[in-house]
Amino acid sequence: MEDQRIWAFEESLWTGDEEHYRESIDEACLMVLPKPPFVISGPQAIDAVSATPRWSSIELSERHVSRPQEGLIVVAYTAHATKQGTEDYVAHCSSTYRRLEHDRWKVVQHQQTPRIDVKS
């Protein structure tokens, strides 16, 4: 999968509907999110995130892509998400995709760490 498609796919996970999310997350997925229960997996991860309201816009910066082996892609980035009626959300994130078959990829790992202001 080329980089442009990777980033469009990652953005769609933040803004897409529940059906798209369920189709995109692997049943073996592991997630680390910044709210209880923090570490979730499989169907629990799919249910927890697909039930949350979607973001209306997302900006991904500090983008990095790694392809450690055929059929495996790892991305890391900073997300700035917005939606009406809530505070903006900024987090450092990573996701890992595995190819199931030609042109069919699913997320097998996702992590979010909210931005922390570090004073030097």
PyRosetta script that sets phi, psi and omega in degrees:
from pyrosetta import init, pose_from_sequence

init()
pose = pose_from_sequence("MEDQRIWAFEESLWTGDEEHYRESIDEACLMVLPKPPFVISGPQAIDAVSATPRWSSIELSERHVSRPQEGLIVVAYTAHATKQGTEDYVAHCSSTYRRLEHDRWKVVQHQQTPRIDVKS")
pose.set_psi(1, 131.1)
pose.set_omega(1, -178.9)
pose.set_phi(2, -77.1)
pose.set_psi(2, 158.8)
pose.set_omega(2, -173.8)
pose.set_phi(3, -56.1)
pose.set_psi(3, -43.9)
pose.set_omega(3, -177.9)
pose.set_phi(4, -58.5)
pose.set_psi(4, -41.3)
pose.set_omega(4, 179.2)
pose.set_phi(5, -69.5)
pose.set_psi(5, -37.6)
pose.set_omega(5, 177.2)
pose.set_phi(6, -57.6)
pose.set_psi(6, -49.5)
pose.set_omega(6, -175.7)
pose.set_phi(7, -69.0)
pose.set_psi(7, -35.6)
pose.set_omega(7, 175.4)
pose.set_phi(8, -64.3)
pose.set_psi(8, -40.6)
pose.set_omega(8, 178.2)
pose.set_phi(9, -63.9)
pose.set_psi(9, -45.8)
pose.set_omega(9, -179.4)
pose.set_phi(10, -62.7)
pose.set_psi(10, -43.3)
pose.set_omega(10, 177.7)
pose.set_phi(11, -60.7)
pose.set_psi(11, -39.0)
pose.set_omega(11, -178.5)
pose.set_phi(12, -64.5)
pose.set_psi(12, -25.4)
pose.set_omega(12, 178.0)
pose.set_phi(13, -71.0)
pose.set_psi(13, -23.6)
pose.set_omega(13, 177.6)
pose.set_phi(14, -86.3)
pose.set_psi(14, -31.3)
pose.set_omega(14, -172.0)
pose.set_phi(15, -116.1)
pose.set_psi(15, -14.6)
pose.set_omega(15, -176.3)
pose.set_phi(16, -71.9)
pose.set_psi(16, 169.4)
pose.set_omega(16, -178.6)
pose.set_phi(17, -79.9)
pose.set_psi(17, 174.2)
pose.set_omega(17, -176.7)
pose.set_phi(18, -58.9)
pose.set_psi(18, -41.8)
pose.set_omega(18, -178.8)
pose.set_phi(19, -61.8)
pose.set_psi(19, -44.4)
pose.set_omega(19, 178.3)
pose.set_phi(20, -60.9)
pose.set_psi(20, -43.2)
pose.set_omega(20, -179.3)
pose.set_phi(21, -62.0)
pose.set_psi(21, -46.7)
pose.set_omega(21, 179.9)
pose.set_phi(22, -61.6)
pose.set_psi(22, -35.1)
pose.set_omega(22, 178.8)
pose.set_phi(23, -73.1)
pose.set_psi(23, -23.1)
pose.set_omega(23, -172.2)
pose.set_phi(24, -96.1)
pose.set_psi(24, -17.4)
pose.set_omega(24, -175.6)
pose.set_phi(25, -102.2)
pose.set_psi(25, 128.0)
pose.set_omega(25, 179.7)
pose.set_phi(26, -72.4)
pose.set_psi(26, 146.2)
pose.set_omega(26, 179.2)
pose.set_phi(27, -64.9)
pose.set_psi(27, -16.8)
pose.set_omega(27, 177.8)
pose.set_phi(28, -96.1)
pose.set_psi(28, 9.4)
pose.set_omega(28, -175.2)
pose.set_phi(29, -62.9)
pose.set_psi(29, 140.6)
pose.set_omega(29, 171.7)
pose.set_phi(30, -112.0)
pose.set_psi(30, 136.2)
pose.set_omega(30, 179.4)
pose.set_phi(31, -132.3)
pose.set_psi(31, 146.3)
pose.set_omega(31, 171.4)
pose.set_phi(32, -124.4)
pose.set_psi(32, 114.9)
pose.set_omega(32, -176.3)
pose.set_phi(33, -121.3)
pose.set_psi(33, 159.2)
pose.set_omega(33, -173.9)
pose.set_phi(34, -84.0)
pose.set_psi(34, 25.9)
pose.set_omega(34, 174.8)
pose.set_phi(35, -146.8)
pose.set_psi(35, 155.9)
pose.set_omega(35, -176.3)
pose.set_phi(36, -56.2)
pose.set_psi(36, 141.8)
pose.set_omega(36, 7.6)
pose.set_phi(37, -87.4)
pose.set_psi(37, 14.4)
pose.set_omega(37, 175.1)
pose.set_phi(38, 71.0)
pose.set_psi(38, -56.5)
pose.set_omega(38, -179.9)
pose.set_phi(39, -111.1)
pose.set_psi(39, 118.9)
pose.set_omega(39, -178.3)
pose.set_phi(40, -135.1)
pose.set_psi(40, 160.5)
pose.set_omega(40, -177.2)
pose.set_phi(41, -145.9)
pose.set_psi(41, 163.3)
pose.set_omega(41, 172.9)
pose.set_phi(42, 50.4)
pose.set_psi(42, -137.9)
pose.set_omega(42, -177.8)
pose.set_phi(43, -57.5)
pose.set_psi(43, -31.3)
pose.set_omega(43, 177.7)
pose.set_phi(44, -62.2)
pose.set_psi(44, -41.1)
pose.set_omega(44, 178.4)
pose.set_phi(45, -65.4)
pose.set_psi(45, -44.2)
pose.set_omega(45, 179.7)
pose.set_phi(46, -62.6)
pose.set_psi(46, -47.2)
pose.set_omega(46, -179.1)
pose.set_phi(47, -64.3)
pose.set_psi(47, -44.3)
pose.set_omega(47, -176.4)
pose.set_phi(48, -61.8)
pose.set_psi(48, -46.0)
pose.set_omega(48, -175.1)
pose.set_phi(49, -82.5)
pose.set_psi(49, -35.5)
pose.set_omega(49, -179.0)
pose.set_phi(50, -68.3)
pose.set_psi(50, -21.9)
pose.set_omega(50, -179.8)
pose.set_phi(51, -84.7)
pose.set_psi(51, -8.6)
pose.set_omega(51, -178.8)
pose.set_phi(52, -87.8)
pose.set_psi(52, 148.9)
pose.set_omega(52, 178.1)
pose.set_phi(53, -60.8)
pose.set_psi(53, 141.4)
pose.set_omega(53, -177.8)
pose.set_phi(54, -78.6)
pose.set_psi(54, 154.4)
pose.set_omega(54, 175.9)
pose.set_phi(55, -77.4)
pose.set_psi(55, 145.4)
pose.set_omega(55, -180.0)
pose.set_phi(56, -82.0)
pose.set_psi(56, -27.8)
pose.set_omega(56, 174.5)
pose.set_phi(57, -149.3)
pose.set_psi(57, 153.7)
pose.set_omega(57, -179.3)
pose.set_phi(58, -141.9)
pose.set_psi(58, 136.0)
pose.set_omega(58, 173.6)
pose.set_phi(59, -122.2)
pose.set_psi(59, 125.0)
pose.set_omega(59, 179.9)
pose.set_phi(60, -107.5)
pose.set_psi(60, 124.4)
pose.set_omega(60, 179.1)
pose.set_phi(61, -127.2)
pose.set_psi(61, 177.7)
pose.set_omega(61, -179.0)
pose.set_phi(62, 49.6)
pose.set_psi(62, 46.1)
pose.set_omega(62, -173.6)
pose.set_phi(63, -76.3)
pose.set_psi(63, 133.1)
pose.set_omega(63, 175.6)
pose.set_phi(64, -135.5)
pose.set_psi(64, 139.6)
pose.set_omega(64, 178.6)
pose.set_phi(65, -127.9)
pose.set_psi(65, 134.6)
pose.set_omega(65, 175.0)
pose.set_phi(66, -129.3)
pose.set_psi(66, 140.5)
pose.set_omega(66, 176.8)
pose.set_phi(67, -123.2)
pose.set_psi(67, 80.6)
pose.set_omega(67, -173.8)
pose.set_phi(68, -67.1)
pose.set_psi(68, -22.9)
pose.set_omega(68, 175.5)
pose.set_phi(69, -161.7)
pose.set_psi(69, 166.5)
pose.set_omega(69, 178.7)
pose.set_phi(70, -56.5)
pose.set_psi(70, 129.8)
pose.set_omega(70, 176.2)
pose.set_phi(71, 82.2)
pose.set_psi(71, 13.5)
pose.set_omega(71, -179.5)
pose.set_phi(72, -138.7)
pose.set_psi(72, 126.8)
pose.set_omega(72, 179.1)
pose.set_phi(73, -129.8)
pose.set_psi(73, 134.1)
pose.set_omega(73, 176.7)
pose.set_phi(74, -120.9)
pose.set_psi(74, 130.8)
pose.set_omega(74, 177.4)
pose.set_phi(75, -123.1)
pose.set_psi(75, 149.9)
pose.set_omega(75, 174.0)
pose.set_phi(76, -138.8)
pose.set_psi(76, 144.9)
pose.set_omega(76, -174.7)
pose.set_phi(77, -168.8)
pose.set_psi(77, 172.2)
pose.set_omega(77, 170.8)
pose.set_phi(78, -108.7)
pose.set_psi(78, 129.6)
pose.set_omega(78, -179.8)
pose.set_phi(79, -105.6)
pose.set_psi(79, 137.2)
pose.set_omega(79, 172.9)
pose.set_phi(80, -124.9)
pose.set_psi(80, 102.2)
pose.set_omega(80, -174.7)
pose.set_phi(81, -107.0)
pose.set_psi(81, 144.2)
pose.set_omega(81, 178.9)
pose.set_phi(82, -135.5)
pose.set_psi(82, 150.0)
pose.set_omega(82, 168.5)
pose.set_phi(83, -157.5)
pose.set_psi(83, 150.3)
pose.set_omega(83, -175.9)
pose.set_phi(84, -63.2)
pose.set_psi(84, 137.5)
pose.set_omega(84, 175.9)
pose.set_phi(85, 86.9)
pose.set_psi(85, 1.8)
pose.set_omega(85, 178.3)
pose.set_phi(86, -134.5)
pose.set_psi(86, 162.0)
pose.set_omega(86, 174.3)
pose.set_phi(87, -71.4)
pose.set_psi(87, 150.6)
pose.set_omega(87, 174.3)
pose.set_phi(88, -60.9)
pose.set_psi(88, 152.4)
pose.set_omega(88, -179.7)
pose.set_phi(89, -121.0)
pose.set_psi(89, 125.4)
pose.set_omega(89, 177.8)
pose.set_phi(90, -122.7)
pose.set_psi(90, 127.8)
pose.set_omega(90, -178.4)
pose.set_phi(91, -148.4)
pose.set_psi(91, 153.1)
pose.set_omega(91, 171.4)
pose.set_phi(92, -93.9)
pose.set_psi(92, 130.1)
pose.set_omega(92, -169.9)
pose.set_phi(93, -133.1)
pose.set_psi(93, 159.2)
pose.set_omega(93, 169.1)
pose.set_phi(94, -142.7)
pose.set_psi(94, 150.2)
pose.set_omega(94, 175.6)
pose.set_phi(95, -141.3)
pose.set_psi(95, 150.2)
pose.set_omega(95, 175.8)
pose.set_phi(96, -126.2)
pose.set_psi(96, 131.5)
pose.set_omega(96, 178.4)
pose.set_phi(97, -113.3)
pose.set_psi(97, 145.0)
pose.set_omega(97, 169.9)
pose.set_phi(98, -124.8)
pose.set_psi(98, 144.9)
pose.set_omega(98, 179.7)
pose.set_phi(99, -85.1)
pose.set_psi(99, 128.0)
pose.set_omega(99, 178.1)
pose.set_phi(100, -90.3)
pose.set_psi(100, -36.7)
pose.set_omega(100, 177.8)
pose.set_phi(101, -162.3)
pose.set_psi(101, 177.2)
pose.set_omega(101, -177.9)
pose.set_phi(102, -50.7)
pose.set_psi(102, 123.2)
pose.set_omega(102, 174.5)
pose.set_phi(103, 64.5)
pose.set_psi(103, 19.6)
pose.set_omega(103, 177.5)
pose.set_phi(104, -128.2)
pose.set_psi(104, 113.0)
pose.set_omega(104, -176.0)
pose.set_phi(105, -122.7)
pose.set_psi(105, 149.7)
pose.set_omega(105, 175.2)
pose.set_phi(106, -136.9)
pose.set_psi(106, 151.8)
pose.set_omega(106, 177.6)
pose.set_phi(107, -79.1)
pose.set_psi(107, 127.9)
pose.set_omega(107, 177.8)
pose.set_phi(108, -113.5)
pose.set_psi(108, -7.1)
pose.set_omega(108, 178.0)
pose.set_phi(109, -156.8)
pose.set_psi(109, 138.8)
pose.set_omega(109, 172.9)
pose.set_phi(110, -149.0)
pose.set_psi(110, 140.6)
pose.set_omega(110, -178.8)
pose.set_phi(111, -139.9)
pose.set_psi(111, 142.0)
pose.set_omega(111, 176.0)
pose.set_phi(112, -132.8)
pose.set_psi(112, 129.7)
pose.set_omega(112, 173.2)
pose.set_phi(113, -122.1)
pose.set_psi(113, 111.4)
pose.set_omega(113, 179.3)
pose.set_phi(114, -57.0)
pose.set_psi(114, 144.4)
pose.set_omega(114, 179.8)
pose.set_phi(115, -61.0)
pose.set_psi(115, 133.0)
pose.set_omega(115, 178.1)
pose.set_phi(116, -114.7)
pose.set_psi(116, 129.5)
pose.set_omega(116, 176.7)
pose.set_phi(117, -76.6)
pose.set_psi(117, 117.8)
pose.set_omega(117, 179.8)
pose.set_phi(118, -104.3)
pose.set_psi(118, 125.0)
pose.set_omega(118, 179.5)
pose.set_phi(119, -98.7)
pose.set_psi(119, 129.6)
pose.set_omega(119, -178.2)
pose.set_phi(120, -90.3)
pose.dump_pdb("model.pdb")
